[in-house]
Amino acid sequence: MVEVQFHPADVSRTARYFFLDRRQLWWGAGLAVVVLGVVVAGLWQVPRGVEAVVLWAKLQEAKRVHQQLTREREALLQKQRALEAKLSAAGRELRRLGLILGFAPAASEDLWASEDLLQGAKNLLARADELLAFAANHREMVASLPAICPLPRGSFEVSSAFGVRVSPFTGTYERHKGVDLAAPAGLPVKATGKGVVLFAGRVGPENPPWARLGNVVVIDHGEWFVTIFAHLKEVLVRPGQHVKRGDVIGAVGSTGWSTAPHLHYEVRRKVGDNKLVPTDPFFFMLDYPVTEGAKAVGGEEDTALDLLPEEEHWPWLKTKRYPR
């Protein structure tokens, strides 16, 4: 038996006495050992706990940095893809211009694409310099190219594209040699390049293919191209008149075989002896981005006599002596 006394600091208060037998002493000693063990274990784990907290904080910071770097990397990749797209578009436009001019570059075509963005840009600049030098030495040809859209951008809808289509009149397949641009009647139509008016007016019923076009203007662009503007409401030029790119030659109408006001526009490339090849007009419209389907040359060859309605309207056609 063990006596345990608790004496308060105030002597006026009564002291307390506790009596513990052997069993209670063993339980008390065991409890003290357990408490001491817990305290010691806790103290031993404190450094590890602190390390865990620090490690968790570092892990969170690493995650934050990783997320930031991922966002920055994605932004850089987006900028790179945008630059690659712009370079690719510039390459297509330069290639289109080269094909229109009939210009063979000194550089190989495999230089258009490069895994090195900087090298790709250098290749395009070199190509552009070559084209500029070529254009400077062929000013007449450049001025004669049908290089713009005959109607203001945004003023029309393409109602019929170049190539094979179903005729709106016969319901059968036919080769559409130009493009139909649906637009308001009276909208000004512009010459797309420098040239001489071969024909301006309306062809009689004795020549059905041309009579269907209603009021039509045909422009000869020197040694390279012929352009055709059909279904005009009015014609504002005369045969033999010299025009330049951007001159108003007529107005959109619905004359001839037409279901609604629109402009039928053709570009024919001169090939060989007195032959003209229908081409996709959109390929030549440098104020429009090139489309995948547009081609520099397409369709079958047509002779000039098949193309032009009545040869007697322009006796200077073969001699190239254009009246002024």
Backbone bond lengths (Angstrom), bond angles and torsions (degrees), N, CA, C in turn:
res aa  C-N    CA-C-N  psi(-1)  N-CA   C-N-CA  omega(-1)  CA-C   N-CA-C  phi
1 M - - - 1.474 - - 1.532 108.07 -
2 V 1.318 115.61 134.00 1.466 121.59 -179.63 1.517 107.98 -123.23
3 E 1.349 114.31 133.46 1.460 119.62 178.47 1.529 108.92 -99.09
4 V 1.326 115.71 131.14 1.467 121.91 178.51 1.513 107.59 -119.05
5 Q 1.353 117.01 123.20 1.450 122.15 -178.31 1.532 110.19 -114.35
6 F 1.336 116.26 138.72 1.476 123.71 175.75 1.517 107.80 -118.92
7 H 1.347 116.89 111.04 1.455 122.04 -178.87 1.521 109.23 -103.39
8 P 1.310 117.18 119.11 1.467 120.00 178.46 1.523 110.99 -69.76
9 A 1.336 115.72 157.59 1.469 120.58 -179.67 1.522 110.99 -66.29
10 D 1.325 115.22 -29.17 1.462 119.76 178.97 1.534 107.64 -84.05
11 V 1.342 116.19 111.87 1.470 120.53 -175.50 1.521 112.69 -66.68
12 S 1.326 113.86 -14.37 1.466 116.90 -179.66 1.523 112.03 -78.49
13 R 1.322 114.45 -13.29 1.470 118.61 -178.98 1.519 109.01 -92.89
14 T 1.338 115.52 156.49 1.461 121.84 -175.30 1.521 110.40 -82.15
15 A 1.323 116.33 137.58 1.468 121.03 176.82 1.521 109.59 -72.45
16 R 1.340 116.78 153.13 1.468 122.79 179.92 1.528 109.15 -109.30
17 Y 1.350 113.56 143.69 1.457 119.70 -177.45 1.524 109.07 -124.94
18 F 1.339 115.41 137.11 1.469 121.38 175.02 1.513 107.83 -130.08
19 F 1.325 115.14 139.79 1.468 120.53 178.95 1.531 108.16 -117.08
20 L 1.318 116.16 123.35 1.469 122.97 -178.33 1.506 109.32 -115.36
21 D 1.345 114.99 128.78 1.460 117.82 174.95 1.523 109.50 -83.27
22 R 1.315 116.76 -177.63 1.463 121.39 -175.77 1.536 111.57 -63.02
23 R 1.319 115.62 -40.96 1.483 119.17 -178.77 1.509 111.12 -62.60
24 Q 1.336 117.36 -44.97 1.463 121.36 179.83 1.519 111.63 -63.88
25 L 1.363 114.56 -34.30 1.465 118.62 177.34 1.527 111.02 -63.84
26 W 1.337 115.19 -43.51 1.482 118.02 178.82 1.535 111.07 -63.38
27 W 1.305 117.27 -42.21 1.476 119.38 177.60 1.525 111.10 -63.13
28 G 1.295 116.53 -41.03 1.466 119.92 178.55 1.512 111.67 -64.29
29 A 1.368 114.97 -43.71 1.474 118.00 178.74 1.521 111.08 -63.35
30 G 1.354 115.50 -41.01 1.485 118.42 179.12 1.520 112.01 -63.01
31 L 1.345 114.61 -41.94 1.464 118.68 179.30 1.522 111.13 -63.76
32 A 1.339 115.36 -39.17 1.471 118.86 178.87 1.520 111.01 -63.88
33 V 1.350 115.19 -40.79 1.474 119.04 178.33 1.527 110.75 -62.60
34 V 1.353 116.31 -43.01 1.472 120.13 179.71 1.515 110.69 -61.95
35 V 1.353 115.47 -46.69 1.472 119.27 -179.86 1.516 110.22 -61.48
36 L 1.340 115.14 -43.58 1.461 118.96 179.17 1.524 110.88 -62.40
37 G 1.349 116.27 -39.76 1.477 119.52 178.45 1.519 112.11 -63.55
38 V 1.336 114.25 -41.87 1.473 117.85 179.31 1.516 110.57 -63.32
39 V 1.334 115.31 -42.92 1.467 119.25 -179.88 1.521 110.60 -63.27
40 V 1.345 115.40 -45.87 1.470 119.06 179.98 1.532 110.85 -62.49
41 A 1.353 116.04 -44.35 1.474 119.39 179.65 1.525 110.83 -62.48
42 G 1.341 115.60 -40.55 1.463 118.63 178.68 1.505 111.96 -62.78
43 L 1.349 114.51 -44.14 1.460 118.11 178.33 1.525 111.33 -63.21
44 W 1.358 116.17 -35.02 1.472 119.90 -179.59 1.530 111.03 -70.20
45 Q 1.364 117.38 -30.92 1.460 121.92 -178.35 1.528 113.01 -84.37
46 V 1.333 117.05 -13.34 1.467 119.25 -178.23 1.521 112.51 -55.49
47 P 1.344 119.65 -49.45 1.474 118.62 179.29 1.520 112.72 -58.19
48 R 1.366 114.63 -42.96 1.468 117.28 179.19 1.529 111.27 -64.38
49 G 1.299 117.91 -38.25 1.456 120.47 177.69 1.513 112.01 -63.09
50 V 1.329 114.30 -42.10 1.464 118.64 177.39 1.521 110.30 -62.80
51 E 1.351 116.17 -42.46 1.464 120.39 178.09 1.530 110.91 -61.16
52 A 1.334 116.47 -40.13 1.464 120.21 179.96 1.528 110.94 -64.34
53 V 1.340 115.79 -42.02 1.467 119.37 178.73 1.520 110.67 -63.23
54 V 1.330 116.30 -44.36 1.467 120.75 179.31 1.524 110.34 -63.90
55 L 1.354 115.29 -43.55 1.462 119.45 179.60 1.522 111.25 -62.71
56 W 1.333 117.49 -41.05 1.468 121.43 178.80 1.528 110.23 -62.68
57 A 1.341 115.91 -41.82 1.465 119.85 178.84 1.528 110.77 -63.46
58 K 1.351 115.29 -42.16 1.466 119.03 178.38 1.526 111.10 -64.70
59 L 1.348 115.90 -38.43 1.460 120.04 178.87 1.524 110.92 -63.60
60 Q 1.320 116.36 -42.38 1.464 119.96 178.01 1.526 111.09 -63.29
61 E 1.318 117.19 -40.65 1.463 121.11 178.07 1.531 110.77 -65.06
62 A 1.346 115.39 -40.39 1.468 119.33 178.20 1.527 110.78 -63.39
63 K 1.338 116.40 -40.24 1.462 119.90 177.33 1.524 110.81 -62.74
64 R 1.326 116.24 -42.39 1.465 120.20 179.91 1.525 110.90 -63.13
65 V 1.336 116.33 -44.46 1.467 120.34 178.78 1.521 110.62 -64.15
66 H 1.338 115.98 -40.97 1.466 119.75 179.41 1.524 111.25 -62.33
67 Q 1.328 116.40 -43.64 1.462 120.12 178.56 1.528 111.31 -63.28
68 Q 1.338 116.26 -40.84 1.462 120.16 178.74 1.525 110.82 -64.38
69 L 1.343 116.19 -44.70 1.466 120.13 178.70 1.526 110.98 -63.92
70 T 1.333 116.57 -36.95 1.466 120.12 178.20 1.521 110.65 -63.88
71 R 1.342 116.19 -43.00 1.467 119.71 177.94 1.528 111.02 -63.92
72 E 1.328 116.11 -43.44 1.464 119.74 179.25 1.526 110.86 -64.49
73 R 1.328 116.36 -40.11 1.470 120.03 178.59 1.518 110.93 -63.54
74 E 1.336 116.76 -42.48 1.458 120.52 179.22 1.523 110.67 -64.77
75 A 1.346 116.42 -39.03 1.467 119.78 177.89 1.522 110.73 -63.71
76 L 1.338 116.41 -41.70 1.465 120.28 178.10 1.523 111.13 -65.20
77 L 1.344 116.32 -39.82 1.464 119.66 178.29 1.524 110.94 -64.43
78 Q 1.337 116.51 -39.34 1.459 119.89 177.63 1.521 111.01 -63.74
79 K 1.341 116.57 -41.90 1.461 119.82 177.02 1.525 110.93 -64.00
80 Q 1.334 116.18 -39.98 1.460 119.59 178.85 1.520 110.77 -64.12
81 R 1.351 115.72 -44.42 1.466 118.84 178.96 1.526 110.98 -63.14
82 A 1.345 116.56 -37.84 1.467 119.62 178.16 1.523 110.75 -64.60
83 L 1.334 116.75 -42.35 1.464 120.33 177.91 1.521 111.02 -64.54
84 E 1.336 116.21 -41.26 1.462 119.73 178.41 1.525 110.77 -62.66
85 A 1.342 116.11 -39.95 1.464 119.63 178.70 1.522 110.95 -64.77
86 K 1.344 116.59 -41.15 1.467 119.92 178.95 1.523 111.06 -65.92
87 L 1.334 116.66 -41.27 1.463 120.00 178.01 1.524 110.67 -64.76
88 S 1.339 115.96 -40.17 1.459 119.58 178.80 1.521 110.93 -64.03
89 A 1.351 116.35 -42.94 1.465 119.80 178.29 1.524 110.91 -63.99
90 A 1.339 116.26 -42.01 1.468 119.64 177.72 1.519 110.65 -62.89
91 G 1.329 116.00 -38.74 1.463 119.45 177.73 1.510 112.51 -63.21
92 R 1.344 116.21 -41.58 1.468 119.56 178.47 1.524 111.10 -64.33
93 E 1.346 116.06 -41.24 1.463 119.05 -179.50 1.526 111.37 -66.11
94 L 1.335 116.93 -41.41 1.464 119.86 178.46 1.521 110.76 -66.51
95 R 1.316 116.02 -38.68 1.467 119.31 177.89 1.524 110.33 -65.09
96 R 1.331 116.59 -41.22 1.461 120.28 177.88 1.522 110.17 -60.64
97 L 1.329 116.48 -46.69 1.459 119.74 -179.81 1.518 110.90 -61.23
98 G 1.339 116.39 -39.47 1.457 119.65 177.52 1.514 112.24 -62.63
99 L 1.337 116.61 -40.71 1.467 120.01 178.63 1.525 111.05 -67.16
100 I 1.330 116.79 -40.13 1.465 119.96 179.16 1.522 110.62 -62.63
101 L 1.330 115.86 -41.41 1.463 120.30 -179.04 1.521 112.63 -77.95
102 G 1.344 116.36 -12.86 1.459 118.73 -174.96 1.513 111.43 69.92
103 F 1.326 115.77 31.70 1.462 121.93 -174.16 1.517 110.00 -96.40
104 A 1.336 116.66 125.67 1.460 122.24 176.97 1.523 108.56 -96.70
105 P 1.331 118.94 114.94 1.466 120.75 -176.61 1.514 112.16 -71.99
106 A 1.329 115.12 153.87 1.456 119.53 175.77 1.516 110.55 -72.24
107 A 1.329 116.41 -32.08 1.459 120.79 -179.10 1.518 110.64 -80.38
108 S 1.324 115.55 151.24 1.456 120.94 178.67 1.520 109.97 -71.90
109 E 1.335 116.42 148.80 1.466 120.33 -178.42 1.522 112.26 -65.60
110 D 1.382 117.61 -21.81 1.454 117.82 -178.78 1.525 112.40 -71.31
111 L 1.334 117.39 -5.43 1.460 120.73 177.12 1.524 111.95 -81.28
112 W 1.337 116.55 -7.29 1.471 118.61 -179.69 1.518 110.63 -66.64
113 A 1.327 116.46 -34.37 1.461 119.89 -179.37 1.525 108.76 -109.59
114 S 1.315 116.54 136.18 1.456 121.01 -179.89 1.512 109.03 -149.31
115 E 1.348 116.12 138.47 1.454 119.49 176.71 1.523 110.79 -69.64
116 D 1.316 116.22 -24.50 1.461 121.92 177.43 1.524 108.46 -87.52
117 L 1.338 115.82 114.34 1.465 120.44 -175.95 1.522 110.95 -60.73
118 L 1.316 116.90 -42.80 1.462 120.83 -179.07 1.522 110.80 -65.21
119 Q 1.335 116.45 -41.75 1.461 119.45 179.09 1.525 110.77 -65.81
120 G 1.338 116.40 -38.30 1.459 119.44 177.04 1.517 111.81 -61.37
121 A 1.343 116.35 -40.83 1.466 119.94 177.98 1.523 110.91 -65.17
122 K 1.327 116.78 -40.13 1.466 120.38 178.26 1.528 110.81 -63.35
123 N 1.333 116.58 -39.36 1.469 120.15 178.38 1.525 111.01 -62.09
124 L 1.342 115.55 -42.66 1.463 119.57 -179.68 1.523 111.34 -66.20
125 L 1.331 116.78 -39.59 1.463 119.56 178.02 1.523 110.87 -64.17
126 A 1.331 116.11 -39.48 1.466 119.24 178.06 1.520 110.39 -63.99
127 R 1.331 116.30 -41.21 1.465 120.89 178.46 1.534 110.54 -63.69
128 A 1.336 115.71 -43.61 1.465 119.71 179.53 1.524 110.84 -61.86
129 D 1.323 117.45 -40.61 1.468 120.62 178.25 1.528 110.87 -62.12
130 E 1.326 117.05 -40.38 1.464 120.66 178.61 1.525 111.08 -63.45
131 L 1.338 115.71 -42.74 1.465 119.61 -179.85 1.526 111.20 -67.28
132 L 1.336 116.73 -39.37 1.464 119.72 178.33 1.524 110.99 -63.35
133 A 1.324 116.30 -41.03 1.466 119.63 178.51 1.523 110.51 -65.23
134 F 1.334 116.56 -40.67 1.465 120.62 178.55 1.524 110.24 -63.86
135 A 1.341 116.18 -44.93 1.467 120.02 -179.19 1.526 111.27 -63.82
136 A 1.333 116.97 -37.02 1.464 120.12 179.79 1.522 111.60 -64.05
137 N 1.328 116.41 -29.69 1.465 120.97 -179.80 1.528 112.57 -91.13
138 H 1.332 117.08 -3.35 1.472 121.15 -179.06 1.529 108.88 -135.87
139 R 1.314 116.11 54.70 1.466 121.22 -175.19 1.526 112.31 -62.69
140 E 1.317 117.61 -38.91 1.463 120.76 -178.78 1.522 110.53 -64.19
141 M 1.323 115.66 -41.68 1.458 120.05 178.93 1.529 110.68 -64.38
142 V 1.325 116.37 -44.62 1.465 120.59 -179.82 1.524 110.52 -61.76
143 A 1.334 117.37 -42.02 1.464 120.88 179.45 1.521 111.77 -65.92
144 S 1.343 117.05 -27.74 1.464 121.30 -176.26 1.520 113.12 -87.10
145 L 1.312 118.27 -13.68 1.463 120.63 -177.90 1.527 111.15 -61.69
146 P 1.336 118.43 133.42 1.475 120.79 173.74 1.527 109.19 -76.46
147 A 1.330 115.86 74.19 1.462 121.29 -163.37 1.520 115.29 -99.55
148 I 1.337 118.71 5.30 1.462 120.12 179.13 1.518 109.72 -129.20
149 C 1.322 115.24 168.66 1.458 120.15 174.44 1.533 108.55 -80.02
150 P 1.327 118.37 137.88 1.469 119.93 -178.73 1.526 113.68 -71.28
151 L 1.337 117.33 -13.74 1.468 121.41 179.10 1.526 109.57 -119.86
152 P 1.336 117.52 152.29 1.467 119.69 179.21 1.524 111.27 -60.34
153 R 1.300 115.36 141.70 1.455 120.26 -179.83 1.526 110.26 -62.85
154 G 1.318 116.07 135.56 1.453 120.99 -179.57 1.513 114.60 86.29
155 S 1.344 116.93 -1.24 1.467 119.98 -177.12 1.523 112.58 -98.28
156 F 1.332 118.36 0.39 1.465 120.85 -173.48 1.523 110.72 -145.93
157 E 1.327 113.87 167.97 1.460 122.40 171.64 1.521 107.79 -126.56
158 V 1.326 116.41 142.99 1.465 120.24 177.89 1.523 107.89 -77.40
159 S 1.325 116.32 110.66 1.464 120.27 -178.57 1.521 112.05 -93.08
160 S 1.321 117.22 -21.03 1.468 120.74 176.98 1.520 108.17 -154.32
161 A 1.331 116.01 124.14 1.460 120.83 -176.31 1.525 111.14 -88.02
162 F 1.310 114.45 174.87 1.461 122.08 178.06 1.530 109.61 -73.61
163 G 1.331 116.45 139.84 1.461 120.69 176.44 1.515 112.59 118.21
164 V 1.320 115.56 -161.76 1.468 121.33 -177.51 1.527 109.60 -73.68
165 R 1.322 115.62 135.40 1.458 121.13 178.84 1.521 109.34 -147.39
166 V 1.333 115.82 170.85 1.463 121.59 172.68 1.522 107.68 -92.47
167 S 1.320 117.05 123.66 1.459 121.32 -178.15 1.528 110.52 -63.11
168 P 1.335 118.01 131.46 1.469 120.03 178.06 1.527 112.68 -70.84
169 F 1.336 117.09 -9.48 1.464 121.08 -177.76 1.526 112.54 -105.28
170 T 1.337 117.32 -40.30 1.468 119.99 -177.51 1.522 112.88 -101.78
171 G 1.334 117.02 -19.07 1.459 120.30 -178.00 1.513 113.55 75.88
172 T 1.314 117.97 7.64 1.465 122.09 -179.85 1.529 109.79 -108.49
173 Y 1.343 115.05 163.84 1.461 119.59 178.80 1.524 110.18 -72.27
174 E 1.314 115.36 141.13 1.455 120.86 177.49 1.524 109.15 -147.32
175 R 1.323 115.45 161.26 1.464 120.79 178.09 1.524 108.51 -91.16
176 H 1.312 115.67 111.32 1.462 121.24 179.37 1.520 107.89 -86.78
177 K 1.331 116.82 113.66 1.461 121.39 -170.69 1.525 114.00 -86.69
178 G 1.317 116.84 2.16 1.465 120.02 178.88 1.508 110.42 -147.68
179 V 1.328 115.93 -153.82 1.463 121.64 176.01 1.523 108.51 -127.78
180 D 1.326 116.05 146.92 1.461 121.86 175.23 1.525 108.35 -105.34
181 L 1.330 115.70 123.79 1.457 121.79 -178.63 1.523 108.94 -113.04
182 A 1.329 116.68 104.26 1.464 121.35 179.82 1.524 109.32 -71.47
183 A 1.340 115.92 126.10 1.468 120.97 -175.75 1.522 109.41 -153.34
184 P 1.326 118.06 163.95 1.468 120.81 179.36 1.524 111.67 -63.42
185 A 1.314 116.24 140.93 1.464 120.73 176.92 1.523 109.83 -60.29
186 G 1.318 115.44 138.92 1.457 120.96 179.54 1.511 114.68 91.82
187 L 1.340 117.99 -8.13 1.464 120.81 179.00 1.529 109.52 -64.01
188 P 1.343 118.47 130.60 1.468 120.19 -177.82 1.526 112.51 -60.75
189 V 1.328 115.14 139.96 1.464 122.89 176.51 1.526 107.65 -110.36
190 K 1.344 116.39 130.91 1.459 120.94 -175.10 1.524 112.02 -109.61
191 A 1.336 115.14 146.83 1.461 120.46 170.77 1.519 108.23 -65.04
192 T 1.322 116.50 140.02 1.463 119.84 -174.63 1.521 113.09 -95.75
193 G 1.330 116.89 -4.82 1.455 120.93 177.62 1.516 110.15 -168.07
194 K 1.314 116.34 167.54 1.462 121.63 178.80 1.522 109.73 -66.58
195 G 1.347 116.77 138.71 1.454 119.87 178.88 1.511 112.70 -178.96
196 V 1.337 114.49 -168.66 1.462 122.52 -179.74 1.522 108.24 -123.85
197 V 1.321 116.67 135.11 1.462 121.40 179.61 1.528 109.06 -71.51
198 L 1.333 115.94 118.04 1.465 120.71 177.30 1.519 111.36 -84.66
199 F 1.325 115.49 -39.40 1.465 119.53 -177.94 1.516 108.19 -146.60
200 A 1.330 116.13 142.39 1.461 121.72 177.18 1.518 108.03 -149.82
201 G 1.307 116.59 114.25 1.453 119.71 -178.98 1.515 111.14 147.05
202 R 1.343 113.71 -151.97 1.461 119.62 -176.85 1.513 109.25 -126.83
203 V 1.327 116.49 135.13 1.459 122.34 -179.62 1.525 108.91 -90.22
204 G 1.315 115.60 141.28 1.458 120.87 -178.29 1.515 113.63 -71.60
205 P 1.335 116.46 170.81 1.467 121.66 -176.80 1.523 113.58 -65.95
206 E 1.332 117.79 -12.99 1.462 119.33 178.91 1.532 112.01 -68.84
207 N 1.319 117.16 -13.63 1.468 121.47 177.66 1.530 108.09 -124.65
208 P 1.346 117.52 78.82 1.469 121.67 -170.91 1.523 115.08 -53.75
209 P 1.359 119.59 -45.04 1.474 117.52 -177.61 1.521 113.09 -56.36
210 W 1.339 115.83 -35.23 1.455 118.88 -179.33 1.521 112.06 -89.02
211 A 1.323 116.70 -29.33 1.461 119.66 177.80 1.531 110.60 -62.23
212 R 1.334 116.21 -32.07 1.466 120.22 179.78 1.526 112.59 -65.57
213 L 1.318 116.81 -21.83 1.464 120.80 -177.57 1.524 112.89 -81.31
214 G 1.341 117.46 -6.37 1.458 119.69 179.86 1.514 111.42 64.68
215 N 1.314 116.59 -142.60 1.465 120.38 176.35 1.526 109.46 -68.78
216 V 1.326 116.50 125.86 1.461 120.73 -172.79 1.525 110.73 -136.68
217 V 1.322 115.35 147.43 1.467 122.57 173.69 1.522 107.88 -124.79
218 V 1.340 116.12 130.86 1.464 122.35 176.77 1.526 107.77 -117.56
219 I 1.333 116.66 127.40 1.466 121.85 -178.97 1.521 109.72 -119.37
220 D 1.331 115.52 130.86 1.463 122.07 176.42 1.530 108.47 -95.19
221 H 1.334 115.79 124.88 1.465 121.15 -178.50 1.530 110.82 -105.45
222 G 1.315 115.77 54.24 1.460 120.14 175.56 1.515 112.61 71.63
223 E 1.317 116.37 -137.33 1.460 121.76 -173.80 1.519 112.87 -83.90
224 W 1.334 117.90 2.33 1.453 118.01 -166.57 1.525 114.85 -117.13
225 F 1.323 118.58 -47.13 1.462 119.80 -170.21 1.526 111.84 -141.46
226 V 1.347 114.58 161.03 1.459 124.22 168.17 1.527 106.60 -130.84
227 T 1.338 117.09 136.49 1.464 120.58 176.84 1.524 110.10 -119.20
228 I 1.335 115.79 149.58 1.464 122.59 -176.62 1.529 108.81 -129.36
229 F 1.329 116.33 133.33 1.465 123.67 179.37 1.528 107.28 -125.62
230 A 1.332 117.60 117.63 1.468 119.72 -171.17 1.527 112.24 -126.56
231 H 1.367 113.94 166.74 1.470 124.89 -179.92 1.532 111.77 66.54
232 L 1.335 116.90 27.44 1.462 120.91 -176.68 1.527 111.85 -69.15
233 K 1.312 115.67 145.20 1.463 120.88 174.54 1.521 109.82 -72.06
234 E 1.331 115.60 -40.84 1.459 121.06 176.76 1.521 109.59 -146.41
235 V 1.333 114.78 152.32 1.459 122.43 179.01 1.523 108.12 -109.73
236 L 1.332 116.69 128.73 1.463 121.10 -174.47 1.528 112.97 -113.33
237 V 1.331 117.47 13.18 1.468 121.35 177.36 1.523 108.42 -130.80
238 R 1.318 115.82 170.20 1.465 121.23 -179.82 1.532 108.99 -128.22
239 P 1.328 118.17 157.34 1.463 120.95 177.65 1.522 111.17 -57.02
240 G 1.328 115.38 137.95 1.453 121.21 179.82 1.510 114.50 87.97
241 Q 1.334 117.20 -8.60 1.464 120.19 -178.79 1.525 110.30 -74.49
242 H 1.329 115.90 136.73 1.460 121.35 175.87 1.527 109.11 -85.30
243 V 1.316 115.94 133.69 1.462 121.18 179.02 1.528 108.62 -128.47
244 K 1.309 114.78 160.60 1.465 120.32 175.29 1.522 108.89 -125.63
245 R 1.307 115.68 166.60 1.456 120.65 -178.23 1.531 110.56 -57.78
246 G 1.336 115.45 127.99 1.459 121.22 179.01 1.513 114.66 98.50
247 D 1.346 118.50 -11.37 1.466 120.76 177.10 1.525 110.21 -67.56
248 V 1.337 116.72 138.50 1.464 120.76 177.23 1.520 108.68 -77.91
249 I 1.338 116.42 125.05 1.466 121.31 -177.13 1.523 112.47 -112.94
250 G 1.325 117.67 -11.55 1.458 120.42 -178.93 1.513 110.72 179.17
251 A 1.343 114.91 -165.47 1.464 120.51 -179.36 1.519 109.48 -138.08
252 V 1.319 115.82 147.58 1.467 121.47 179.16 1.518 109.83 -59.71
253 G 1.333 115.38 137.71 1.457 120.09 178.96 1.514 111.37 -148.08
254 S 1.333 114.93 -160.41 1.464 120.64 -178.94 1.522 109.96 -142.74
255 T 1.344 116.53 36.47 1.461 121.04 -179.87 1.520 109.92 -79.78
256 G 1.343 115.51 158.46 1.459 119.94 -178.57 1.512 111.50 75.27
257 W 1.325 115.38 -153.14 1.465 120.36 178.65 1.523 107.92 -78.38
258 S 1.308 115.65 99.24 1.458 120.08 -176.41 1.515 109.52 -151.49
259 T 1.318 116.59 139.21 1.463 121.00 179.45 1.524 112.51 -96.70
260 A 1.341 116.81 -15.91 1.471 121.61 -179.73 1.523 107.85 -166.67
261 P 1.331 117.54 161.76 1.472 119.24 179.53 1.529 112.02 -56.49
262 H 1.306 116.11 128.06 1.460 121.35 177.22 1.521 109.31 -166.32
263 L 1.311 115.41 165.77 1.462 121.62 174.71 1.518 108.97 -110.99
264 H 1.335 115.58 123.67 1.462 120.09 170.46 1.530 106.68 -93.12
265 Y 1.344 115.97 119.92 1.466 120.88 -173.56 1.526 109.69 -125.73
266 E 1.343 115.24 130.21 1.464 120.83 179.58 1.525 110.69 -126.20
267 V 1.327 114.94 148.85 1.468 122.72 170.48 1.519 107.12 -125.46
268 R 1.333 116.01 122.92 1.470 121.13 178.00 1.534 108.68 -115.20
269 R 1.326 115.88 127.94 1.463 121.09 176.78 1.530 109.25 -90.86
270 K 1.328 115.88 133.25 1.462 120.54 178.61 1.529 109.42 -78.65
271 V 1.316 115.17 124.75 1.462 121.26 -177.97 1.516 108.99 -131.95
272 G 1.322 116.98 128.69 1.456 120.67 175.41 1.513 112.48 64.16
273 D 1.341 115.20 -146.41 1.456 122.40 -174.67 1.524 110.33 -92.92
274 N 1.315 115.90 103.93 1.461 121.53 173.53 1.530 112.99 60.54
275 K 1.343 117.10 35.92 1.455 120.59 178.87 1.523 109.72 -121.82
276 L 1.321 114.15 144.25 1.462 121.15 -179.17 1.525 109.03 -127.94
277 V 1.322 116.83 131.12 1.462 121.47 -177.20 1.527 109.50 -110.40
278 P 1.346 118.08 122.85 1.470 119.86 176.42 1.532 110.38 -62.90
279 T 1.301 116.80 135.89 1.462 121.98 178.34 1.518 109.18 -130.71
280 D 1.323 115.55 160.18 1.462 119.85 179.30 1.528 109.20 -70.90
281 P 1.332 118.35 114.52 1.469 119.87 -177.96 1.522 114.06 -57.38
282 F 1.340 116.99 -31.49 1.458 118.75 -178.31 1.522 112.37 -66.00
283 F 1.330 117.00 -23.54 1.465 119.25 177.74 1.521 111.09 -63.63
284 F 1.345 116.19 -29.30 1.462 120.61 -175.84 1.525 113.03 -92.79
285 M 1.322 117.64 -10.22 1.467 120.27 -178.01 1.522 109.28 -80.03
286 L 1.319 116.18 92.42 1.455 120.36 -176.90 1.521 112.64 -70.19
287 D 1.323 117.52 -11.72 1.463 120.23 174.76 1.525 111.31 -87.68
288 Y 1.328 117.00 7.66 1.453 123.05 174.25 1.516 108.51 -127.17
289 P 1.352 118.25 143.80 1.468 119.55 177.59 1.516 110.14 -67.09
290 V 1.325 115.99 142.93 1.452 120.71 -179.20 1.524 109.16 -67.01
291 T 1.333 117.03 141.20 1.454 122.09 177.94 1.514 109.38 -103.57
292 E 1.347 115.36 158.56 1.457 119.34 -177.24 1.524 111.76 -62.94
293 G 1.335 117.09 -32.69 1.456 119.70 -176.26 1.507 114.85 -82.16
294 A 1.337 117.11 -17.11 1.462 120.00 -177.06 1.517 110.73 -70.50
295 K 1.328 116.57 137.11 1.458 121.47 -177.95 1.522 109.39 -127.39
296 A 1.328 115.09 149.32 1.460 119.88 179.41 1.515 110.77 -71.93
297 V 1.321 117.47 -32.80 1.458 122.16 179.16 1.513 107.99 -137.15
298 G 1.324 116.98 137.48 1.452 119.12 178.02 1.509 111.56 -161.44
299 G 1.318 116.43 163.02 1.454 120.29 178.26 1.515 112.68 78.30
300 E 1.315 115.20 -169.87 1.453 121.75 -178.58 1.520 110.16 -99.80
301 E 1.336 114.90 161.17 1.457 119.71 179.42 1.526 110.63 -75.13
302 D 1.319 115.25 144.64 1.459 122.33 173.35 1.517 107.72 -122.18
303 T 1.317 116.94 138.63 1.462 118.71 175.65 1.513 109.32 -77.21
304 A 1.308 115.96 157.13 1.466 120.23 -179.01 1.517 111.20 -60.56
305 L 1.341 117.21 -34.31 1.464 119.59 -179.11 1.523 110.66 -69.14
306 D 1.350 116.67 -31.28 1.460 119.21 175.32 1.524 110.57 -71.28
307 L 1.328 114.98 -34.99 1.456 119.05 -176.52 1.519 112.19 -73.10
308 L 1.341 116.86 -45.77 1.456 120.69 -171.86 1.524 110.76 -86.90
309 P 1.321 118.29 136.64 1.466 120.86 -172.89 1.520 114.06 -67.08
310 E 1.305 118.89 -47.73 1.459 121.18 -177.09 1.521 108.43 -144.73
311 E 1.321 116.23 113.13 1.454 120.21 -173.82 1.528 112.06 -61.09
312 E 1.324 117.35 -29.92 1.457 118.60 -176.94 1.523 112.69 -67.41
313 H 1.330 116.84 -13.37 1.461 119.33 178.86 1.525 111.40 -71.62
314 W 1.314 119.10 -21.32 1.465 122.38 -178.51 1.529 110.08 -142.30
315 P 1.325 118.44 76.56 1.468 120.93 -179.03 1.522 112.50 -63.29
316 W 1.334 117.86 -14.49 1.470 120.27 179.52 1.533 112.47 -83.09
317 L 1.354 116.89 0.50 1.457 119.70 -175.29 1.527 111.85 -58.56
318 K 1.334 117.17 -48.35 1.462 119.85 -175.83 1.526 111.87 -78.26
319 T 1.319 117.27 -32.89 1.465 120.04 -177.40 1.521 111.58 -84.56
320 K 1.336 117.50 -17.19 1.462 122.71 -177.63 1.527 112.12 62.40
321 R 1.335 116.97 23.82 1.466 120.14 175.77 1.526 107.79 -98.18
322 Y 1.284 115.00 90.66 1.454 119.70 -173.69 1.523 111.09 -78.87
323 P 1.326 118.50 130.89 1.473 120.40 175.35 1.516 110.04 -68.48
324 R 1.291 116.21 151.32 1.464 121.46 179.87 1.526 109.96 -112.37
